Structure formats: C-alpha cells, structure tokens
C-alpha cells in the first residue's frame, strides 16, 4: 500500500473518531442543559413560594408542561434533592442558594462542552480539507 493510501485511510479513520466524539459531547450537552433547565425551574418555583402565605393555593409545575394545584402548608421549608436519590429538608433560602450554586456549575460544564465541541468541529473541518487536498493530489489511474 502506498504511503498516500495509508495516510488517506488514517485521515478517514481520524475523522470518524472525531465525529463519534462530537456525538458523545452533544449527548452530554443535552443532558447538562436539561438539568440546567430543571434547576432554573426549581429556583423559579421556590422564589414564588417564598413570597406566599401559608394556605395560599398555587399551580406548581411537575414537568412535561403539567401543573398541579396545591395549597402551601409550609412557606419556610423545602425538601431538596442532593443527589443519589437523597433528599434533605432545608430552608427555602438555603435551597435557593444551593440551586443557584448548582446552576453555576452546570453553566460552567455547558460552556466547557461548547468549547470542546467547537474545537472538535474545527479539527474535523481541517481534516476533511486535508483529505480533499490529498484526494486531488492522488494520481488518477
């Protein structure tokens, strides 16, 4: 096999691997953004609840565009998921603070993934351009 054929095969394999990495990062990006939306929705709901009085009726989002009509029985405490199926009771203010920190971490992760994605797409474009040049330079038989 000629060196140019070997290089063509290597470059095509590299492009396939990079495209696989792009797909993986895009999947992770969707998961992070879903968690970010969920966190922001929880913060918005808690902000609304903290300004209400005990006994107030509210519509609370439960996901998938669905709302539940509830009567607030405690405007000072909430149960916050902290991971691995564990929930703890905290003040609403403390929960909002924790959710805000979670939001900041998710935003950092999202930004990092966007940068990785941009770098991979640049490498793919560069490799495809190089591949096209090599194909043009290959002698026709």
C-alpha positions as CSV (number, residue, x, y, z in Angstrom):
1,X,0.0,0.0,0.0
2,X,1.4,3.4,-1.0
3,X,2.1,5.9,1.8
4,X,-0.5,8.3,0.4
5,X,-3.2,5.5,0.6
6,X,-2.1,4.8,4.2
7,X,-2.4,8.5,5.0
8,X,-5.8,8.7,3.4
9,X,-7.1,5.7,5.5
10,X,-5.6,7.2,8.7
11,X,-7.2,10.6,8.0
12,X,-10.6,9.0,7.3
13,X,-10.4,7.0,10.5
14,X,-9.4,10.1,12.4
15,X,-12.5,11.9,11.0
16,X,-14.8,9.0,12.0
17,X,-13.4,9.1,15.6
18,X,-13.7,12.8,15.8
19,X,-17.3,12.6,14.6
20,X,-18.0,10.0,17.3
21,X,-16.6,12.3,19.9
22,X,-18.8,15.1,18.6
23,X,-21.9,12.9,19.0
24,X,-20.9,12.0,22.6
25,X,-20.3,15.6,23.6
26,X,-23.6,16.6,22.0
27,X,-25.4,13.9,24.0
28,X,-23.8,15.1,27.3
29,X,-24.6,18.7,26.4
30,X,-28.3,17.8,26.1
31,X,-28.2,16.1,29.5
32,X,-26.5,19.1,31.1
33,X,-28.9,21.6,29.5
34,X,-31.9,19.5,30.7
35,X,-30.5,19.6,34.2
36,X,-29.9,23.3,33.9
37,X,-33.5,23.9,32.8
38,X,-34.8,21.8,35.7
39,X,-32.6,23.6,38.2
40,X,-33.8,27.0,36.9
41,X,-37.4,25.9,37.0
42,X,-37.0,24.7,40.7
43,X,-35.4,28.1,41.6
44,X,-38.2,30.0,40.0
45,X,-40.9,27.9,41.8
46,X,-39.1,28.4,45.2
47,X,-38.8,32.1,44.6
48,X,-42.6,32.2,44.0
49,X,-43.4,30.1,47.1
50,X,-41.2,32.1,49.5
51,X,-43.3,35.2,48.9
52,X,-46.6,33.5,49.6
53,X,-48.6,32.9,52.8
54,X,-49.4,29.6,54.4
55,X,-52.7,28.3,52.9
56,X,-52.2,30.0,49.5
57,X,-53.2,27.9,46.5
58,X,-50.7,27.8,43.7
59,X,-50.1,26.0,40.4
60,X,-46.8,24.1,40.7
61,X,-45.0,22.7,37.6
62,X,-44.5,19.0,37.8
63,X,-42.8,18.5,34.4
64,X,-43.8,17.9,30.8
65,X,-45.8,21.2,30.8
66,X,-48.1,19.9,33.6
67,X,-49.1,21.9,36.6
68,X,-50.6,20.7,39.9
69,X,-52.9,22.9,42.1
70,X,-51.6,22.8,45.6
71,X,-52.1,24.5,48.9
72,X,-49.0,25.7,50.6
73,X,-48.7,24.3,54.1
74,X,-45.1,25.4,54.9
75,X,-43.5,28.5,53.4
76,X,-40.3,28.2,55.3
77,X,-39.0,24.7,54.5
78,X,-38.5,22.6,51.3
79,X,-37.1,19.2,50.6
80,X,-34.1,19.4,48.3
81,X,-32.6,16.6,46.2
82,X,-28.9,16.4,46.8
83,X,-28.0,13.5,44.5
84,X,-28.1,9.7,44.5
85,X,-31.8,9.7,45.5
86,X,-31.0,11.5,48.8
87,X,-33.2,14.5,49.8
88,X,-32.8,16.8,52.8
89,X,-35.1,19.4,54.4
90,X,-33.7,22.9,54.2
91,X,-35.0,26.4,54.4
92,X,-36.3,27.8,51.2
93,X,-33.5,30.5,51.2
94,X,-30.8,27.8,51.7
95,X,-32.4,25.7,48.9
96,X,-32.4,28.6,46.5
97,X,-28.7,29.3,47.3
98,X,-27.8,25.6,46.7
99,X,-29.7,25.6,43.5
100,X,-28.0,28.7,42.4
101,X,-24.6,27.1,43.0
102,X,-25.8,24.0,41.1
103,X,-26.8,26.3,38.2
104,X,-23.4,28.0,38.1
105,X,-21.7,24.6,38.0
106,X,-23.9,23.4,35.2
107,X,-23.3,26.6,33.2
108,X,-19.6,26.1,33.6
109,X,-19.9,22.5,32.4
110,X,-22.1,23.6,29.5
111,X,-19.6,26.2,28.4
112,X,-16.8,23.7,28.6
113,X,-18.7,21.3,26.5
114,X,-19.4,24.0,23.9
115,X,-15.7,24.8,23.7
116,X,-14.8,21.1,23.3
117,X,-17.4,20.8,20.6
118,X,-16.1,23.9,18.7
119,X,-12.5,22.5,18.9
120,X,-13.6,19.1,17.6
121,X,-15.6,20.7,14.7
122,X,-12.6,22.8,13.8
123,X,-10.4,19.7,13.7
124,X,-12.9,17.8,11.6
125,X,-13.1,20.6,9.1
126,X,-9.4,20.8,9.0
127,X,-9.0,17.0,8.5
128,X,-11.7,17.0,5.8
129,X,-10.0,19.8,4.0
130,X,-6.7,17.9,4.2
131,X,-8.4,14.8,2.9
132,X,-9.9,16.6,0.0
133,X,-6.4,18.0,-0.9
134,X,-4.9,14.6,-0.7
135,X,-7.5,13.1,-2.9
136,X,-7.0,15.8,-5.5
137,X,-3.2,15.2,-5.4
138,X,-3.6,11.4,-5.8
139,X,-2.6,10.3,-9.3
140,X,-5.5,9.0,-11.4
141,X,-5.0,5.6,-12.8
